[in-house]
């Protein structure tokens, strides 16, 4: 049976050249690539948006930002995602470009394992989103600090006055949450992390909740203020006083293709090199 592979790629020429090598390799296995529209035009490949049969994999070639785009395609088709690092960090990706030649045959033959990652389901009324890393409320271009009421399973947690607030999965603990002072959490831990961004208080600290907790974030209604909801780094909607966001664990899980048994903290030290210097 012909395998169909969705392709998400960074726009840099080095990544495009790697795709050309991938296309040649998968063609020898009778597989077919479908790329995002812009990349499809540059590479003379059929577009993902025109694919009318189920995909078998999604392949991301770029950095973590590219992989996060690939997450949405993988979830839409309910298929595994393989990330190849062409970026600076590539914390979520599985392999460096030089290893891809060896991994394509293994991918085609099913010689890999799958690693499940939990996701967040974020809602605002009828609007909904899914996040692998985090949901963030930030003040955006608003000049002042914003206030947010936080409840966990309907229990009052506190009123935060800050530049913003991050709600992260264990996967996202090494992303924005880490930059804001949050803890590093191993992917298998069943929790979510609430991390304030530059909180105007010495009492607010990063907090872990149960993985199945319902977290409600409400923009303070006692003054006129504005904010932005960001999902995995994408601006999704503007917020104003009284707006509320609800965050729960998604029923879906993301499956990442793994060829190696790299331990989590080995990856932390190898990717975040300043820890070892």
C-alpha positions in Angstrom: 0.0 0.0 0.0 1.3 3.4 -0.9 2.3 5.5 2.1 1.4 9.1 2.2 3.5 11.5 4.2 2.6 15.0 5.1 5.5 17.5 5.0 5.9 20.7 7.1 9.2 22.5 6.3 11.0 25.6 7.3 11.4 28.1 4.4 15.2 28.2 4.5 16.9 26.9 1.4 18.9 24.4 3.5 15.7 22.8 4.7 14.3 22.8 1.2 17.4 21.0 -0.1 16.9 18.4 2.6 13.3 17.9 1.5 14.6 17.2 -2.1 16.8 14.4 -0.6 13.8 13.1 1.4 11.6 13.1 -1.7 14.1 11.0 -3.6 14.4 8.6 -0.7 10.7 8.1 0.0 10.0 7.7 -3.8 12.2 4.6 -3.8 9.8 3.1 -1.3 6.8 4.0 -3.4 5.7 6.7 -0.9 4.2 10.0 -1.7 4.9 13.4 -0.1 2.3 16.2 0.4 3.6 19.6 1.5 2.1 22.8 2.9 1.0 25.0 0.1 3.9 27.4 -0.1 6.5 24.6 0.1 4.5 22.5 -2.4 4.8 25.3 -5.0 8.6 25.7 -4.4 9.2 21.9 -4.4 6.7 20.9 -7.1 4.9 18.6 -4.7 1.2 18.1 -4.3 -0.4 20.2 -1.6 -1.4 18.9 1.8 -4.7 20.8 1.5 -5.5 18.8 -1.6 -4.8 15.4 -0.1 -8.1 13.5 0.0 -6.8 10.1 1.4 -5.5 9.4 4.9 -1.9 10.3 5.7 0.3 7.7 7.4 2.9 10.2 8.9 3.7 13.9 9.2 7.3 14.8 8.7 8.6 18.1 10.1 11.9 19.5 8.8 13.0 22.7 10.7 13.1 23.7 14.3 10.6 23.5 17.1 8.4 26.2 15.6 8.1 24.1 12.4 7.3 21.0 14.4 4.5 22.8 16.3 2.9 23.5 12.9 3.3 19.9 12.1 1.4 19.0 15.3 -1.8 20.5 14.0 -1.6 18.4 10.8 -0.7 15.2 12.8 -3.7 15.8 15.1 -6.0 16.5 12.2 -5.1 13.2 10.5 -4.5 11.4 13.8 -1.1 10.1 12.6 2.4 10.1 14.2 4.8 13.0 13.8 8.6 12.8 13.1 10.7 15.9 13.6 14.1 16.6 11.9 16.0 19.4 13.4 17.2 22.2 11.1 16.9 24.9 13.7 19.0 26.2 16.6 17.5 24.2 19.4 15.2 21.4 18.1 14.2 20.2 21.6 11.2 18.3 20.4 12.7 16.9 17.2 14.0 13.4 17.0 17.1 13.6 14.8 19.6 15.9 13.1 19.7 16.2 9.3 22.6 13.8 8.8 20.7 10.9 10.4 17.7 11.3 8.1 19.1 9.1 5.3 19.3 6.2 7.8 15.9 6.8 9.3 13.8 7.0 6.2 14.1 3.2 5.5 13.2 2.5 9.2 10.2 4.8 9.0 9.0 3.1 5.8 9.5 -0.4 7.4 7.9 0.4 10.8 11.1 0.1 12.7 10.5 2.7 15.3 8.5 3.3 18.5 5.8 5.9 19.4 6.0 8.2 22.3 2.7 9.7 23.6 2.6 13.4 24.7 -0.3 14.9 26.5 -2.1 18.0 25.1 -4.2 20.9 26.3 -7.7 21.6 25.2 -8.4 25.4 25.4 -11.8 26.9 25.0 -13.4 30.4 24.9 -17.1 30.0 24.4 -17.5 28.3 21.1 -13.9 28.7 20.1 -11.4 25.9 20.9 -7.7 25.1 20.3 -5.2 22.3 21.1 -1.7 22.9 22.4 1.3 20.6 22.8 3.4 23.1 24.7 1.3 25.8 26.3 -1.5 28.3 26.5 -0.3 31.8 27.4 -2.2 35.0 28.2 0.1 37.9 27.7 -0.4 41.7 27.8 0.9 41.9 24.2 1.2 45.6 23.3 -0.8 46.7 26.3 1.4 49.1 28.3 0.4 48.0 31.8 0.4 44.8 33.8 -2.7 42.8 33.5 -4.7 41.1 36.3 -6.0 37.5 36.0 -8.2 35.5 38.3 -7.2 31.8 38.4 -9.3 28.9 39.5 -8.3 25.2 39.6 -11.2 22.8 39.6 -13.4 25.7 40.6 -11.2 26.4 43.7 -9.9 30.0 43.9 -6.1 30.0 43.4 -5.3 33.7 43.3 -5.3 37.0 41.6 -2.2 37.5 39.5 -0.9 40.9 38.5 1.7 40.2 35.9 2.9 40.5 32.3 1.0 37.3 31.7 0.5 33.7 32.7 1.7 30.4 31.1 -0.2 27.1 31.5 2.1 24.4 30.1 2.1 20.6 29.7 5.2 18.7 30.8 6.3 18.9 27.2 6.0 22.7 27.3 7.9 22.9 30.6 11.1 23.5 28.6 9.6 26.2 26.5 8.1 29.6 27.6 7.4 28.3 31.1 11.1 27.6 31.6 12.1 31.1 30.5 9.6 32.5 33.0 11.1 30.6 35.9 9.1 27.4 35.8 10.4 23.9 36.6 11.7 21.3 34.1 9.2 18.5 34.2 9.8 15.0 32.6 7.2 14.2 29.9 5.7 11.2 31.7 4.6 13.3 34.8 0.8 13.7 34.9 0.5 17.4 35.6 0.2 20.9 34.2 2.3 23.9 35.1 1.0 27.4 35.9 3.8 29.9 35.6 3.3 33.7 36.0 5.4 36.0 33.8 7.1 38.8 35.8 4.4 38.7 38.5 4.2 41.9 40.6 4.3 39.9 43.9 6.8 37.8 45.8 4.1 35.3 46.7 3.3 34.0 43.2 5.4 31.0 42.2 5.1 28.3 39.5 2.6 25.7 40.6 1.9 22.1 39.4 -1.7 20.9 39.1 -3.1 17.5 38.5 -3.1 16.6 34.8 -6.8 16.2 34.7 -7.5 19.5 36.5 -9.7 22.2 34.9 -7.9 25.6 34.9 -9.9 28.8 34.5 -8.2 32.1 33.6 -10.3 35.2 33.8 -9.2 38.7 32.9 -9.9 41.0 35.8 -13.2 42.9 35.2 -12.6 45.8 37.6 -10.6 47.8 35.1 -10.2 48.2 31.4 -7.4 46.1 30.1 -6.3 44.0 27.1 -4.5 40.8 26.5 -3.6 38.2 23.9 -4.2 34.5 24.0 -1.3 32.6 22.5 -1.4 28.8 21.8 2.0 27.2 21.1 3.4 30.6 20.2 0.5 31.6 17.8 -1.7 34.6 18.5 -5.2 33.2 18.6 -7.4 35.9 20.0 -7.5 39.3 21.7 -8.8 39.4 25.2 -10.4 42.2 27.2 -11.7 42.7 30.8 -13.9 39.8 32.0 -12.9 37.4 29.2 -12.4 33.8 30.4 -10.3 30.9 29.1 -10.8 27.3 30.2 -8.0 24.8 29.9 -8.3 21.1 30.3 -6.4 18.0 29.3 -7.3 17.0 25.7 -8.7 13.6 25.0 -6.2 13.4 22.1 -2.6 12.5 22.5 0.3 13.4 20.1 2.4 10.5 19.0 6.1 11.3 18.3 8.2 8.9 16.2 11.3 7.8 18.1 14.2 5.8 16.8 16.5 6.3 19.8 16.1 5.7 23.5 17.5 9.0 24.5 16.8 9.8 28.2 15.0 13.0 29.0 17.7 14.7 31.0 20.3 13.7 28.5 18.2 15.7 26.0 17.9 18.6 28.4 21.7 18.8 28.9 22.5 18.3 25.2 19.9 20.9 24.0 20.3 23.5 26.8 24.0 23.5 26.7 24.4 26.4 29.1 23.5 24.0 31.9 26.8 22.2 31.4 29.1 25.1 31.0 
